[in-house]
């Protein structure tokens, strides 16, 4: 199948990620079928799509009227109807390997052999997921980053049996809908983004636990230095720019002092054991009670929306 052959997209799961990916395809002109096993889940997804679409309209990011875009999306609790004559399936359901395998076995029986199959897992092994399929070569990871309607990155991760054709087609499709698709050469636990994120978090938690700095200080140091730099030039290119000899010298004495535990992070485990889960419980390293969490999320999303507008304007130029 070629990119031009893809006309219809099936989204399995209408939650936080699923509704957002469905909207991305509809914005790009594709016919979209959004499936969820519960009507209530579909309604929440429909409401979220309407909210995101209104946000894009207010930001001046729509090329069409919202009603035209919404007409491309159909909602269903019937998996067979969702998968009929579809060209590309993307799944965003619970992060449970067995559940995903069961769903994909069902989907494979409903689609044509040419249909590309993509999971939006944030870390499960594509090799393990595709092991139950008859045609594992057409299965791949397309990992959108949350919030998927605002974050440009999609990690495209092959399993051991994924064909290069599947990888290439998925990368092309993600780029066509306005994302920035980055293919990996092979799978790794956590892919790339989460490996780097967890490496940074391990050291950040260690710094707090050792009394070197407060959570607020750690976050400010990242936001006003590395965060700004890496948003423009990634860490490896930054090392090139700073001089590899300099980083070699720093690594010679600093690596040995960095956190290197391989088990569950003790400060993180203590927080979870005490029911301090962050925003969802109202308390984590920060106090999230009241309107604090809503304000921070709103400010974050507004900033991401501004960057998205910048990206769109850059493409026009």
N, C-alpha and C positions, 0 to 999 in steps of 0.2 A: 504493500500500500504506500502511495505517495502522500505528501502533505496536502496536495490539492484534492485528494480523494476523501479527506476527512470533512464531513458535513455535520454529523450529529455526535454529540458528546453525552455520555451517561455519567452522572455524578451519584455515587452511592454513599449516603450519609448526608444529612442536612444540618449538621451541627456547626460548631464554631468555624471549622475549616471547610466543611463541605459546602455550606451556603456561599462562602466567599469564593471558592474555586468555580462554583456554578456561575456566579455573577461574572467572573473574569472571562469565561468562555462566551457568555451571552453578550458582553460588551464588545467582544471581538467579532461578533456576527454569527456565531455558531448556534444551531438549535440544541437546546439543552434539556435533558430529562433529569430531574432531581428526584432521587428515590430515598425514602426513609421507611423503616418498618412500622413506624407509628404515625398516625395522622397528626398528633400533637407535635411531633418532631418536625414534620413538614411545615406546619403552620409557623413554628418558631423560626424555621429557616426562611420562609416566605417573608415574615416580618423583618428579619435581619437584612435580607436582600433589599427590601424597600428602604430601610434606613440607610444602608450603605450607598444605594443609588441616589438618594436625596442628598447625601453628603457630597458625592461626586458632582452632582448637578450644581450645588451651591459653590463648589470650587471651580466651576467652569471646565470640567474635565470630560464632559459628554459631547459626543459628536452627533447624537441622535436624541430624540425625545425619550424620556424614561419609559413611556408606554410602549414604544416600539421595541425597546430592549426587553421589557418584561414579557412581551408576547412570544419571545423566543424560548421562554422557560415553561416547561410543563412539570407538574408535581404529581407523584404517584407513590402508592404503597405496594404496587404490583411489580415485582422484580422482572417478570417476563416482559411486561409492557415496557419497562425502562430499558431493557436490553435488546429489544427487537430492532434489527437492522441498524444497530449503532456502530460507529467507527472507532470510538475511543472511549474506554471506561476508566474513570478515576475513582478510587475508593478512599473515604475518610471516615472510617468507623473506629470503634474502640481499639486501643493499642493492646490487643491480645492476639498472640500468634495463632492459637487454635481457632478462635472466632473468625479471624481474617481468612484462614485457610478454608474453613467451611463455606464462607461467603464466596470466595473465589472459585471453589469447585462448582458451586451453584451457577455463578456467572458464566463460567466457561461452557457450561452445557447450553446456555441461552444465546450466545453470540456466535458469529461466524469465525472460522479459523484465521481470518485476516485481521480481526479486531485487535487493536493494541490494548494491553491491560496494564494499568499503572496504580500503584498504591501510594498514598500520601503519608505513609508511616514516617515517624520522626527518628526511628532507630532500629526497627526490627529488620532482621536479615532477609533480603530479597531472595537469597538462595534457599532459605528454609521455607519461605512462603510459596515459591514457585515449584517446590519439590512435589507438591500434590497435584500439579497441573499436567494435562496431556500435552500441551504446547507451551512449555516453560520459556521457550526462546522469545516469545512475544510479551513477556512480563518484565516490568521494570519499576523502580521507585521514582516517583516525581514528588520530592519533598518540598512543599511550600512552607514558608516561614510565617508564623503568626505575628500580627494579623495579616492573613493572606491577601486581603484586598489592598493592603498598603505596602507590604514588603515585596521588593522586586525579585529576590533570589528564589530559584528552584534548583535544588540539588537533584541531578539525574544519576541514579545509582544502579548499575547492572548487577544481577546475580550471576552465578557461575555459568548458567545456561542461557543468559540473555544474549540475543544477537546484537551485533553492532548496528544493524539496520533499525532495530527497535530503539536503541539509544539515540541514534541520529534523528529518527522521526520524532521522538519525544522532545528532544532539544529544540528542533525546528518548530514544533507546535507551541511549546512554552514561550519561545521567543516571539512567535506570531501574535500571541495574546498579550504581548507587552511585558512579559517577565524577562528576567535575566537568568537564563538557564546555564548551569555549569555542570558538565558531565564529569563523573569520577572515572578513573581508570579501572578500579575494582572496588568492591564493597569493603567497608571496615565498620566495626561496631560503633554506632553513633554517627557514622558518615564522617564529614569533615567539620561542619559548623558546630555540632554538639561536642565533638572531641575538644575543639579549641575552647568553647564556652565552659565546659566542665574543668578543663585545665586551669583557666583563669579563676573560676569560682573556688576551686580547691585552695589556691594560694590566697584568694581574698578571704575565705573563711578562716584560714590558718593565721593570717595577719590579725584578724579580729580576736581570735582565740588567744593569741600570744600577747595581746595587749599593745600591739605596735601602733594601731590606729583604730578609730571607731568605724562602724559601718558607713556612716555619713562621709567620713574622711576618705575612705577607700573609694566610694562611689564618685566623689568629687574629683579625686585624682584621675580616675578613669575618664570621666566625662570631659574634663578640661585639658586632657593631654592625649592619651592613647586613643580615646574614643574619637576625638576630632581628627587626629592624624590618620587613623586606620579607615575612617570614612572616606578618605580621599586616596590614600596610598596604603595598600595592605601591609601586614607585618613583615613579609619576606622582602618586598620592595623597599620598605622602610629600612630594613637592615642593610640592604645594598646601598641606600642613600647615606646612611650613617657611617658606613665603613665596616666591612665584615671583620677586619682585624680588631676593631673596637669591641664588637659583639663577641668575638672569640675570647678576648681578654676578660670581659665581664663574665662570660659563661664559665671560665676556668675556676672562678672562686664562688660564683653565686649559685650555680646549679646544685652544689652540695648542700646549700642552706635552704633550698626551696622545699615546700611540702611535697612529699612523694608517697604518701599512704595509698594503699591499693584497695582498702576496704571502704565501707560507708563512712562518710565524713563525720567525725564526732560532734562538732557544733551543730551540724545539720540534723543529725540523728536526735540530739537532745531537743532541738526545737520541735521536731515532728512528734517525739514522744510526749512532749508537753502540750500538744495540740496547737502549737503556734505554726500555722501553715502559710502565713503571709496574708495577702489580700483576702483570700476566701474565708479566713477565720477572724480577721480583724487585727491580728497581731503576728509579727514575725520578727525579723531584725528591726523592723520599723513598726510604729503604731499606725494601723490602717483604719481605725475606727472613724466614724463620722463620714464626712465628704472627702477626706484626704485621698483615698484610693481613686474615687471617681475623678477628682481633679487631676491627679497625676496621669491617669490613663488618658483623659481628655487632652491634656497638654502634649503627651507623647504622640497620640494619634494626629493631633493638629500639626505637629512638627513633621511627622511622617508624610502627611498629606501635602505639606509645602514642598518636601523633597520630591514627592511623586509629580507634583506640578512642574517642578524644575526639570525632572527627567523628560516629561512630555514636551516641554518647550524646547529642550535641547535636541530632541528628535526632529522637531519641526524645522529647526535651523539647519 
